[in-house]
Amino acid sequence: MRTLALTLLAALAFLFNSTSAQSPPTPPDVQLIVRTRTKQSTFHIGEVVPLELAFTSTSRDKYQLDTASYDRSGRLNEDKFFVEPSKGWDDPLELYYHSYLGLIGGGLRGSRILSPDPTTISLELNEWVRFKDPGQYRVKINSERVFGTRGNPEVRIYNIPSNELILTIIPATKEWQESSLRAAIETLDSPRTGTPVGKEADLRRDAVKVLRYLGSRGAVREMARRLIGSEWDWDFQAGLVGSRARSVAIEEMEKLLGEADFPVTDRFLDTMSVLALQEDEVDSLPAQREKAEAQFRQQLI
């Protein structure tokens, strides 16, 4: 099986001693079930694949779950994805994470005690897996979110494997892409009527994810124009550097760079520098990226 593994900071290192470096055998009284939140199993290429990870334990007060949903590096590393067949998909952010000498990780985290009642984690498979070809794929997850409670004499991180999830990926038609793009833009451009939490916030977040993963030329241009210093900047940056329409993205951003009234931010230039990379020269990517960013800054000046 092909696995996605990135070298990021070990987020829960302060909770464990050196014996936690090696994951102990999977405990028989902990289970992880992965399923799609929408209950569907067929998705277009570029359609958001929302997953739900349900953790349970038949032993009470013995295990707890790391419920982190954010990391400053941009991606959590507690869950590792295995996909078969090994062709027809890739990691959309592989180039991004290889273009820096180091990234700062960490963020706010929480935990919950496991019980027979499921504790769930929500995420999008698209964060780690970008389907390029239609077909049937088998997805499994190994999670390192479970660790012992203080009442458990073995306070360490456990590796919990999931069940196998079977997904059918179908081609993205032009009509479906255009319809999805229109709906997302309409949601994001609608007047804010309430507080930044609740149903309205969820709808805006879902619309952002549609833009990020859609992969169409229109979605790329839209994200470039919205990368102006908002709460969704990371999603737009990740969507641009992870897009297969890289040439369209860099062309649009170079045009925006020359517009007098467009607010160019550091993240905007950072994104441009990744898009300008030559993917076949992996060993020199950080140096290439720094050189490209310096050139774009000079161009802006």
N, C-alpha and C positions, 0 to 999 in steps of 0.2 A: 504494500500500500504506500501511496505517496502521502507524506505528512507536511504540514506547514509548521515550521518552527523558526521563530525569530529570537535573536539575542536581545532581550530586554531585561530591565532590572527585576529581581525577584521581589515582588511586591509585599509579601508577608514575611520577609526574612527576619524582621525584628521579633517575631513571635516564637521562633523556633531555634533550637540549637543546631550544631553542625550535623547531627544525625538525620536532619530532615532533608539533606541534600539528595539522599537516595530514597525514592518512594517505596514504602513497604508494600507487601502484597495487598491486593484489594480486599477489604473486609467483606465477609459474606452477608453482613446485616445492613449494607448500604446499597441503594439502587439508584441508577440514573436512567430516566426515560426521556428521549428526545422526540419531539413531534413538531409539526407546524402549528402555529397559533390559529391559523385559518382553517385547519383540518384538510386543506387541499394538498394534492401531491403532484399536480401538473402546473408548471410555471413557464412563462415566456423567458427567453434569453433577455436579461436586464430587468426582469421583474423582481421586486423585493421578495425574498424568501424568509418570512419571519419565523424564527424558531422559539420553542419553549423547552427549557431544560428543567425537568421535574426531579428533585432529589427527595428520597425518603430513607428512613432507617427504622428497622423493627426494634432497635434498642433506643430507649429514651435517655436523654441527657448524656450521651456518650460521644456524639459527634456534632460539630457545627459547620456551617457553610459560609464561605466568604461570598458576600453578596455584591461585590464591587461591580460597577457598571461603567467606570470611567478611569482612564489613565492618561497622564500628561504626555506620554509618548505618542498617544493617539490610538493605541490598540492594547487591549488586555491580552495577557499570555497564559491565563489559567486554563483555557480550553483549547485543545489541539484537535484539528479536524483531519480526518482520513477519508479520502474519496476514491472510489473505484468506478470505472476504469481510471487509470492515471492520465489519460489523454482527454482533450476536449474541454479543459478548464485550466485555470492558473490562479495565482495569488495576485490580485489587482494592485497591491501595495509593495510587491517585492522590490521594484526599482526604487521606490521612495525610501525604504528602510535600508537599502544598500548604498544610498547616496550620501550618508552622513557617517562621520567617524564615531559618533556616539549620540544618544538621545536621552533626555531626562525623563525618568518614569516616576510613578507614584501618583497618589491622589487619595481622596476621601474613600474610606472603606467601612464596611459594616459586617456583621455576622448574625446568623440565626441558628438556634439549636434545631437539629434535625429530629423528626418524629415520623410516625406512620403517615401523617398528613403531609402531602407534597409541599415542598418549598420550591418556588419556581424562579428561574432566571430567563429573561427575554433578551434576544439578540437577533441580528440578521446574518444569515449564512453568507450573504454577499460581501460582508466585511472581509472574509477570509478566502472565499471561493468565487471566481468570476467564470461563469459558464460561457464557453465560446461556441460550442457545437451542440446541436440538439441530440437527444438520446436519453437513455435511462442511467441514472447514477445512484450508487449506494454510498450513504454518508454515515460515518460513525464519529463519536467524540470521546476523547479521553480528557476527563476534567480533574484538575488538581485544586479544586475549591474546598474540598472536605478536609477538615483537620479535627483532632481530638479536643474534647473539652478539658477543663482543669481536673474534672473528676475521672478522666480517662488516664491511666498511668502511661499510655503511649501517646504523648502529645506531639503529633507529627502530621505532615501532609500526606494524604492518600491519593492514589491514582484510581479514579473511578471510570470504567468504560461504560458507554451507553449501548443501547440497542442499535440495530441497523435501520436507517431511514431510507426508503426508496423514493427517489424523485424522478419525474419525467420532465425533461426540458424540451420545449418546442420553439421553433423559430419566432422571432419578433417581427411581426408585420409592420409595415409603414403606418397603417391605419391605427394599430394598437399603440405604437410609439407616440404618434401625434396626439391621440386622445389622452394618453397618460400625461403627456407634457402639458397640454392645455389645462387639465384638471389640477395639476400641481401648481401651475402658475396662478390660476384663479384663486386657489386656496391661500397661497403666500401673499398675493396682492390684495386680498379682501381686507377691509378695515378691521382693526382689532376692537372687539366689543367688550371684552372682559379682562380678567386678570391673566397673567402669563402662566396659569396652571389650569388643569382640568381639560375638558373635551376640546376646547379651541386650541390649546397648546399641543394636544396630541395630534390634531388634524394637521397643524403646521409642521410638526416634526415628521409625520408620515409623508407629507408633500416634499420635504427636504430630502428624505430618503429616496423617494421616487426619482428626483433630479439626480441624486448622487449615483444611483446604480443603473439608470435607464440606458446610458451609453450612446444615445443618439447625438447627431451633430447639433440639433436644436438645444438639447439638454446641456451640452458642453458650453455653448455660447451663453446660455442663461446663467449657468453657474459662474462663468468668468465675470459677468456683469454684476453678480451679487456678492462677489468676494471683496467686500468693502469695509470689513471690520464689524461683523455682526455676531450674534450668538451661534450662528451656524457655519462660521468660517472653516472649522476643521472639516465638516462634511463636504463643503464645496471644494476645499483644497484636495481632499482625498478623492472626491469624484473626478476632478480634473486630472490628477496625476495617475489615477487608476483607469482612465478612459482609454478605449481602443482608438478613439478619434483624437489622438495626440496632436496631429498636425493642425486640426481645426482649432483645438484649444490654444496652441501657441500663436496661431495666426490671429485669433480674436483678442488675445491678451496683448499682443504687440500693437494692435490697433487701439486698444483702450489705453495703453501706455502713452500714446501720443495725443489723447484727448485732454484738453486743458482743464476741464471741469470734472474729470474722473478721479476719485480719491484713491491713489495708489498707496497701498500699505506694505509693510515688511513681508507679511504673509503672501501678498500678491506676487512680489518679486521672488520670494522663496519658491512659490509654486512654479513660476516661469522657469526658474533655474533647473528644477527637476524635469520639467517637460522638454527642456533643451538637450537632455543627456542622450548620448549614444549608448544604447543598451548592450551592445556587443563588447564594450570595454569595461567589464565589471570591476577590474582591479583598480581603476583610476577614477571611479565614479565620484567620490567625494571631492577630489581636486577639480574634476570637470564641472561639478555643480558650483563650487565656489567661484571658479573663473566665469561661468555663465552669469551668476548673480552679480558679480562686479561689473560685467559688461552691461547688464540691464540697468543697473543703478546709474552708470555713466550715461546711458541712453536717456534715462529719465531726466538727469541733470541738464 
